[in-house]
Amino acid sequence: MSTTLPPFEEIVATHGPTVLRVCRAVLGPMDADDAWSETFLAALRAYPTLQPGSNVEAWLVTIAHRKAIDQTRARARRPLPIDPLPERPAPSEETRWDGGLWDALQALPFKQRMAVAYHYVAGMPYADVAAITGGTQDAARRAAADGIATLRKTYGEGGPR
C-alpha cells in the first residue's frame, strides 16, 4: 500500500497553527515567528525524503523543537546592552604612580600582582582575593607575601631607591 505525500502547501496550511503554538509556548511571542519560518524552511528541504505514511505533525513539532533550542542558544550568546562606560578621569597628582613602582608591579607574576593589588591596594581580605583569583586563602596569602617580598627587594623597606 503506497500512499503519496500531499503537496507541501497543504502541510503548512494544516499543521502551521500547531507549529506556531509550539514555538510560542517554548520561545514566547517575540521569537516564535522566526522559529516557525525556520521550521518550515527546514521541513521544505527535507520533505522529499519523508516516508509516506509518516506522522507529519510529530515530524514538524520535532523540527520546531530543534529550531526553538537553536534560537534559545543564539539568544544566550547575544551581547547584552549596557550603559556606556564612564569617561576616565584625567590622572591627578594623587593618583599618579611612581613609574618604578608600576614597573615593579608589572614585573610580578600575574597571581602575585593580583594578590598584592587586591589585598594591599584595595584592602580586601584573603578570602575575597582567593574567590577572585580562583585559589585558596593560603595560596592568596602566599602570593601576596611573595609579591610584597619581591617589591621590598626592589625598593627596600623605605620606598624607591
N, C-alpha and C positions, 0 to 999 in steps of 0.2 A: 504494500500500500504506500504509494509515493504521493505525498502532498507537496504542493509548492508554496513558497513563501508569498505573502501578499506584497503589494508594492510598498516601498518604504514610507511613502506619504501616508498610507493608512496606518502604519505602525506609529508614526508621530501623532496623528490625529487621535488614535485610540489610547495610547499609553503616555502621551505628553503630559496631561494633567497629573497623573500619578507620579511621574518622574519629577515634575516641578514641586509637588507637595513634599516628596522625599528630600529634595535639595533644600527647600525652605526649612524643613524640620531640622536638618543637620547643620546648615550654614546660616540660617536667618535670611531675611528678605534682601539684604544688600548684595550678597554674593550668589544667591540662588539662580538668577537668570544666567550668569556666566557658566555656572556648573551645568545647568540644563543644556545650554548651547554646546558646551564641550562634550556632554554625554551623547548628544545626537550626532555630533560630528564624528566621534569615535565609533558610534554604532553604525553610521552610514558606511564607514570604511570597512568595518568587519561584517556587515550584513550579508554580503555574498557568500561568506564561508559558514553562516549559521545553518545548522542542520534543520531540515523541515521537521515540524512537529516539536521543536524546542519551545520551552516556556519563555516567550519573548519578554513578557513583563518582568520576570525574575532576572533575565539577562540584562535588561535595561536598568533595573534597580541596582544590580551589581556594578555596572559601569558608572552609574550616578554616585554610588557609594565611593568608588575609587576616585572619581573626579572631586568629590567633596573632601576626601582626605588630601588630595593634591592641593586644593585651594586652602585648606587649613594649614598645611605645611608652608605654603607660599606666604600666607598672612603672617605666620610666625617669623619668617625671615625678612619681612619688610622692615625698613628702619622706622623708628617711631619719631614723630616730630617733637622737637624740644624747643625750649625758649632759646633765643640767641645767647651766645656766650657773652659775658660782660667784657667790656674793654679792660685790658690790663693797665693798671696804674703805672705811671712812669716811676722808675725807682727813685726813692728819696735817699738822702744821706743815711738814714737809719736802716733802710732795707738793703743797701749795697753791701755785698760781701767782699771781704778781702780776697783778691784773686788767688792768693796762695792757699787759703783755707778751702775755697771752692775747688781748686785743682786737687788738693789732698783728698777731699771727699769724693771727687770723681775717680780718683785712683783706687779707692777702696773697692773690694769685690761687691757685687750688687747687693747681696743679702746683708753684708756689714753696713753698707751705705744706707740701706733702708732701715735697718735696726737702729743705727745712730740717729737718723733723721726722725723716725717715729718716736723713739724713746727720749732722746736728749733734746731735740729741737721742738717736737710737738708735745712732749711731756706725757706720752701715752704709757700705760702700764705694759709690762711684758706680755700679759695675756692678750691684750689687744694687738700688740706687734705680731705675736705668733699667729693670731687669727688672720691678719692681713697678709703676712708673708708665707703662710701655709706650713708652719712648723710647730714645734713645741715651745713652751715658755723657756725651757732650758736652752734650746737652740737659739731663741731670740736673745736671751741674756748673754750667751756665749758670743754671738755675732756682734752684739753691741759692745761687749767688753773688748773683743779683738779689734773692732774698728776704732774704739777710743784709744787703745794701746798703740795702734799704728799712728793715729793722729798725734799722740803725745810724743812718739819717737820723732815725728816730723817737726812738731812745733815746740816740744818740751812742755813743761808744766806751766810756764808763764805766758805762753802765746807764741806768735810767729817770731822766728829768728831773724 
